[in-house]
Amino acid sequence: MSQTDQHQPVSTKAMPGANETPAANSTGWIIFLFFMIGFVGSLLAGWILFPELLYSKKNQPIDFNHAIHLDQVDDGCESCHFFREDGTFAGMPGLDSCIDCHEEAQTDNPEEIKFVEEYVTQGIEVPWLNYSKQPDCVFFPHSAHVIGADMSCETCHGDIGNSEHTRVYEQNKLTGYSRDIWGHNIARLGKHKQGEPAPMKMNDCAKCHKKETGHKGACFQCHK
């Protein structure tokens, strides 16, 4: 090495961070902090405020007490939500399932009086709001799940049998379907709470099928 090379000044232009100052580093952290605050705030706003904008709330025509009825019957849920002789599921009970006991009001409960006067006496079916209604292209065989797979009603519908009041019906303003279909956890993180109805999206059904049978099932099993 020559004497000239030994005294050659070292350039700092190629050294990363050589010209950075503590003030510049501080500005970068402030920008990052504000970004994270905005990001987390947006998520929280979406999870808390978005459902309030997306869903409209309605009350059922009659405030139905499942618990008091379940105490009076022998066959549990199937006393009212029964299977017909051909194996099809009756679904929501009609007046013919209620009239034997409610041809006249048995109590001074205003909801029972309303039911008798506005529906039984008039011969008008109660326009119940169906929490579990799926699109017309979806076929759900209750018998295959309740009888074939020996599942309880609570598996999908939650602990509704012990409820003393009907839940508020929340309807998606965009799709027209119940909030129960998507699930009440808007982020769909973790498991639904014990006693609450299970979400009923296609991937929820597929996940359960996979767990119980080892495969998700063919498309034609659920879509007709």
Secondary structure, 3 states (H helix, E strand, C coil): CCHHHHCCCCCCCCCCCCCCCHHHHHHHHHHHHHHHHHHHHHHHHHHHCHHHHHEEEECCCCCCCHHHHHCCCCCHHHHCCCECCCCCECCCCCHHHHHHHHCCCCCCCHHHHHHHHHHHCCCCCCCCCCCCCCCCCECCCHHHHHHHCCCCCHHHHCCHHHCCCCCCEEEECCCCCEHHHHCCCCCCCCCCCCCCCCCCCHHHHHHHHHHHHCCCCCHHHCEC
